[in-house]
Amino acid sequence: MTGTLLRLSGNFRGVLWMTAAMASGVFVDVCAKLVSHDVPTAQILAMRAVTTVAVFLVILMFIGTRSIRTKRPYAHLARGVLWYGSLFFVFFALRQMSIAEVNAYLFIEALLTVMLAVVILGEKLTARKVIAAVLGLVGVWVMCVPKMDGFGVPLGVAAALIGAFCFSAQTLFAKVMTRTETNFSMLFWPQIVAIVIWVPVAVIMWQPAARADWLYSAGAGFFAMLTNYMVLRAVRVADASVISPAAYTALPFSVAMDLIFFDMLPVPVIFIGAGIVVLAVALLDYKGGAKPVPVAPAGHDNDDDDSKVATAKV
């Protein structure tokens, strides 16, 4: 099996890795949604962080601390706040809506990343980016219409969109930080930030958690790390423009999980709006020809586009 996989082209292997990452990412949502509604969202994040850090500490006992040394502690702090802020809003949205609906709204993250890069990093604003941004907003509006009461936006929808915005902001930090930081440090330090922030908050509002709630929280952390790992593998062997469409398999995976675990289906118009957002992102991804992915030093992220094609769950 391994020999067969190695004989496949890099782009095809990248698509397989990315598709597997989307399937894994949906299980993050399933685990978060299965946690009892009696457990506050902040407590879920704290439980997730505690179990994830415990695993990291065991790993560090074998590989040493060199892989988590950092030259940018404040950047890790800011990224950790944004990353877990994104998770807070996404997990909150999952309590209000189906997994498929939440993931459909999160597709806007790639467009937000591009727009924030123009504002914050000074990247060039092109006509294609403007058209894509407007098209993406139309897609979000189409998805919102069935849920709007006058001009009001339901809390679940607002939470999903804020979560996408926070993840877009942390993506900008990741794009800069991967020049000096290892993959392991990029995964490790946000969990420490989460411990510092969310554990005290969770203690204040703590509710008794069943063993299943701890297992589901740990499962969310496990699948999040697995998703991130597979995304990194995908971007190392394939062109970002090739593997980007595989990110949209999150939607059919989400629909399947909604049916299997929760006997739910999203409102049909969600698929129309999500399709418009996908079209907008495809407009950004189209480059008129694929370029080879440069090889990065061992232990470092390779492609600045990896966060753009991933979901907000990792």
C-alpha positions as MATLAB code, in Angstrom:
seq = 'MTGTLLRLSGNFRGVLWMTAAMASGVFVDVCAKLVSHDVPTAQILAMRAVTTVAVFLVILMFIGTRSIRTKRPYAHLARGVLWYGSLFFVFFALRQMSIAEVNAYLFIEALLTVMLAVVILGEKLTARKVIAAVLGLVGVWVMCVPKMDGFGVPLGVAAALIGAFCFSAQTLFAKVMTRTETNFSMLFWPQIVAIVIWVPVAVIMWQPAARADWLYSAGAGFFAMLTNYMVLRAVRVADASVISPAAYTALPFSVAMDLIFFDMLPVPVIFIGAGIVVLAVALLDYKGGAKPVPVAPAGHDNDDDDSKVATAKV';
ca = [
       0.000    0.000    0.000;
       2.815    2.379    0.926;
       4.679    1.573   -2.295;
       1.544    2.282   -4.339;
       1.056    5.619   -2.567;
       4.649    6.622   -3.266;
       4.178    5.901   -6.985;
       1.325    8.398   -7.196;
       2.064   11.920   -8.360;
       2.755   14.573   -5.732;
      -0.393   16.500   -6.605;
      -2.573   13.397   -6.351;
      -1.047   12.477   -2.992;
      -1.652   16.050   -1.866;
      -5.326   15.815   -2.786;
      -5.613   12.539   -0.849;
      -3.947   14.071    2.225;
      -6.190   17.141    2.020;
      -9.350   15.077    1.623;
      -8.361   12.973    4.634;
      -7.688   16.188    6.571;
     -11.207   17.445    5.848;
     -12.712   14.145    7.012;
     -10.660   14.369   10.212;
     -11.662   18.010   10.695;
     -15.339   17.150   10.593;
     -14.785   14.755   13.513;
     -13.573   17.764   15.523;
     -17.035   19.212   15.018;
     -18.740   15.927   15.860;
     -16.826   15.636   19.153;
     -17.542   19.270   20.072;
     -21.235   18.876   19.288;
     -21.522   15.653   21.294;
     -20.334   17.311   24.494;
     -23.272   17.921   26.806;
     -25.060   21.248   26.459;
     -24.720   21.560   30.224;
     -20.959   22.051   29.778;
     -20.134   25.718   28.917;
     -18.149   26.380   25.731;
     -15.265   27.860   27.735;
     -15.090   24.659   29.776;
     -14.977   22.559   26.589;
     -11.996   24.582   25.377;
     -10.260   24.223   28.747;
     -10.824   20.456   28.798;
      -9.587   20.194   25.214;
      -6.451   22.201   26.008;
      -5.660   20.220   29.167;
      -5.881   16.859   27.420;
      -3.909   18.094   24.390;
      -1.100   19.585   26.506;
      -0.862   16.327   28.464;
      -0.174   14.471   25.207;
       2.370   17.099   24.108;
       4.244   16.824   27.413;
       4.560   13.071   26.992;
       5.944   13.583   23.482;
       8.432   16.184   24.745;
       9.780   13.646   27.233;
      11.030   11.633   24.247;
      12.037   14.299   21.713;
      13.269   17.062   24.031;
      12.373   20.741   24.182;
      14.450   21.951   21.241;
      11.464   21.686   18.881;
       9.413   24.183   20.918;
      12.072   26.875   21.325;
      10.823   30.147   19.926;
      12.099   33.545   18.869;
       8.601   35.052   18.819;
       6.820   34.458   22.127;
       4.487   37.436   21.734;
       3.463   36.286   18.261;
       2.622   32.865   19.722;
       0.578   34.609   22.409;
      -1.408   36.634   19.878;
      -1.919   33.650   17.601;
      -3.012   31.470   20.533;
      -5.611   34.044   21.580;
      -6.961   34.259   18.029;
      -6.860   30.510   17.433;
      -8.782   29.601   20.565;
     -11.019   32.640   20.120;
     -11.937   31.178   16.749;
     -12.613   27.793   18.343;
     -14.791   29.397   21.013;
     -17.060   30.991   18.417;
     -17.107   27.912   16.165;
     -17.984   25.595   19.069;
     -20.686   28.043   20.150;
     -22.079   28.068   16.593;
     -22.132   24.265   16.581;
     -24.553   24.374   19.521;
     -26.942   26.456   17.408;
     -26.624   24.926   13.932;
     -25.756   21.740   12.092;
     -22.131   20.897   11.292;
     -22.759   21.409    7.573;
     -24.190   24.884    8.116;
     -21.269   25.976   10.289;
     -18.714   24.675    7.781;
     -20.514   26.421    4.940;
     -20.119   29.766    6.725;
     -16.460   28.997    7.476;
     -15.677   28.814    3.754;
     -15.517   32.631    3.862;
     -12.264   32.338    5.869;
     -10.048   32.163    2.773;
     -11.506   35.417    1.412;
     -11.125   37.133    4.780;
      -7.472   36.071    4.910;
      -6.807   37.669    1.538;
      -8.558   40.906    2.498;
      -6.758   41.127    5.846;
      -3.438   40.525    4.081;
      -4.145   43.558    1.907;
      -4.959   45.734    4.927;
      -2.366   44.467    7.423;
       0.498   43.132    5.309;
       0.136   45.598    2.468;
      -0.358   42.956   -0.211;
      -1.536   44.200   -3.597;
      -5.286   44.703   -4.043;
      -6.338   43.457   -7.478;
      -9.627   43.521   -9.333;
      -9.860   39.750   -8.973;
      -9.615   40.019   -5.167;
     -12.320   42.692   -5.078;
     -14.662   40.643   -7.269;
     -14.008   37.517   -5.204;
     -14.670   39.386   -1.942;
     -17.975   40.800   -3.214;
     -19.004   37.385   -4.565;
     -18.141   35.794   -1.222;
     -20.277   38.321    0.643;
     -23.172   37.539   -1.691;
     -22.774   33.855   -0.841;
     -22.843   34.600    2.889;
     -25.925   36.794    2.429;
     -27.708   33.967    0.573;
     -26.962   31.601    3.469;
     -28.078   34.148    6.080;
     -31.430   35.092    4.522;
     -33.439   32.061    5.760;
     -32.283   32.691    9.327;
     -32.641   36.466    9.450;
     -35.449   38.087   11.405;
     -35.699   41.477    9.752;
     -32.158   42.832    9.889;
     -31.161   40.650   12.822;
     -28.573   37.885   12.504;
     -28.905   34.808   14.775;
     -26.175   34.308   17.356;
     -25.057   31.041   15.757;
     -24.492   32.673   12.368;
     -22.705   35.643   13.911;
     -20.497   33.302   15.954;
     -19.513   31.281   12.863;
     -18.568   34.437   10.938;
     -16.590   35.882   13.884;
     -14.844   32.528   14.217;
     -13.869   32.677   10.543;
     -12.531   36.218   11.034;
     -10.417   35.192   14.073;
      -8.996   32.230   12.189;
      -8.142   34.471    9.244;
      -6.252   36.806   11.571;
      -4.265   33.974   13.126;
      -3.439   32.777    9.606;
      -1.573   36.034    9.012;
       0.546   35.368   12.100;
       1.194   31.835   10.874;
       2.357   33.089    7.472;
       5.067   35.181    9.120;
       5.944   32.826   11.970;
       6.632   29.768    9.800;
       9.847   31.457    8.662;
      11.456   30.860   12.063;
       9.172   28.513   14.013;
       8.903   24.722   13.814;
       5.658   22.901   13.113;
       5.699   21.470   16.638;
       6.075   24.877   18.293;
       3.242   26.240   16.143;
       1.008   23.488   17.541;
       2.310   23.514   21.129;
       2.279   27.141   22.259;
      -1.368   27.924   21.402;
      -2.352   25.089   23.744;
      -0.340   26.687   26.576;
      -2.026   30.022   25.871;
      -5.382   28.232   26.033;
      -4.493   26.731   29.412;
      -3.611   30.155   30.804;
      -6.755   31.861   29.480;
      -9.536   29.292   29.398;
      -8.834   27.186   32.496;
      -9.410   30.125   34.923;
     -12.571   31.091   33.027;
     -13.780   27.487   33.058;
     -13.137   27.157   36.804;
     -15.437   30.121   37.464;
     -18.346   28.595   35.515;
     -17.434   24.921   35.951;
     -20.183   22.375   35.539;
     -19.831   18.673   36.405;
     -18.546   16.887   33.314;
     -19.210   13.241   32.634;
     -16.445   10.916   31.496;
     -17.931   11.029   27.993;
     -17.573   14.840   27.932;
     -13.861   14.517   28.748;
     -13.459   11.878   26.036;
     -15.239   13.996   23.425;
     -13.138   17.050   24.371;
      -9.964   14.987   24.105;
     -11.212   13.623   20.791;
     -11.682   17.153   19.464;
      -8.070   17.929   20.375;
      -6.765   14.720   18.808;
      -8.594   15.182   15.509;
      -7.579   18.859   15.378;
      -3.884   17.930   15.632;
      -4.349   15.106   13.116;
      -6.073   17.484   10.704;
      -3.277   20.031   10.949;
      -0.647   17.330   10.378;
      -2.368   16.051    7.238;
      -2.770   19.582    5.849;
       0.974   20.118    6.287;
       1.675   16.827    4.509;
      -0.612   17.885    1.667;
       1.050   21.257    1.048;
       4.535   19.730    1.151;
       3.899   17.383   -1.794;
       1.416   19.316   -3.950;
       0.584   22.738   -5.357;
      -1.754   24.763   -3.142;
      -3.912   25.604   -6.175;
      -4.399   21.880   -6.818;
      -5.312   20.806   -3.292;
      -7.511   23.827   -2.448;
     -10.684   22.343   -3.996;
     -10.282   19.266   -1.771;
     -11.027   21.524    1.212;
     -14.627   21.732    0.027;
     -15.136   18.023    0.686;
     -15.706   19.223    4.260;
     -19.295   20.023    3.252;
     -20.389   16.536    2.084;
     -18.497   14.999    5.015;
     -20.384   17.371    7.312;
     -23.754   16.445    5.823;
     -22.947   12.760    6.304;
     -21.959   13.273    9.959;
     -25.096   15.353   10.617;
     -27.230   12.493    9.324;
     -25.316    9.714   11.107;
     -24.926   11.321   14.524;
     -27.677   13.935   14.791;
     -30.350   13.065   12.192;
     -30.118   16.614   10.787;
     -30.028   18.189    7.333;
     -29.107   21.813    6.536;
     -31.519   24.204    4.858;
     -31.117   23.621    1.066;
     -30.247   27.268    0.386;
     -27.082   26.716    2.454;
     -25.678   24.694   -0.453;
     -26.396   27.543   -2.885;
     -24.679   30.107   -0.692;
     -21.740   27.791   -0.006;
     -21.402   27.176   -3.738;
     -21.135   30.915   -4.369;
     -18.438   31.242   -1.694;
     -16.561   28.280   -3.195;
     -16.734   29.965   -6.605;
     -15.290   33.150   -5.081;
     -12.395   31.241   -3.485;
     -11.796   29.358   -6.746;
     -11.479   32.728   -8.466;
      -8.699   33.615   -6.023;
      -6.968   30.237   -6.351;
      -6.901   30.259  -10.152;
      -3.420   31.255  -11.286;
      -3.458   30.144  -14.891;
      -0.917   27.420  -14.241;
       0.457   25.534  -11.293;
       3.845   26.327   -9.811;
       6.010   23.802   -7.978;
       6.034   23.943   -4.202;
       9.480   24.961   -2.874;
      11.101   22.618   -0.375;
      11.363   24.133    3.101;
      13.936   23.306    5.786;
      13.057   20.310    7.910;
      10.718   21.109   10.768;
       9.281   24.250    9.202;
       5.993   24.888    7.456;
       6.443   24.904    3.746;
       3.681   26.837    2.137;
       2.132   30.103    3.201;
      -1.127   28.969    1.662;
      -1.623   25.992    3.973;
      -3.808   27.861    6.430;
      -5.828   29.385    3.617;
      -7.014   26.030    2.381;
      -7.661   24.518    5.800;
     -10.696   24.838    8.061;
     -11.008   26.848   11.254;
     -11.167   23.796   13.432;
      -7.477   23.022   13.825;
];
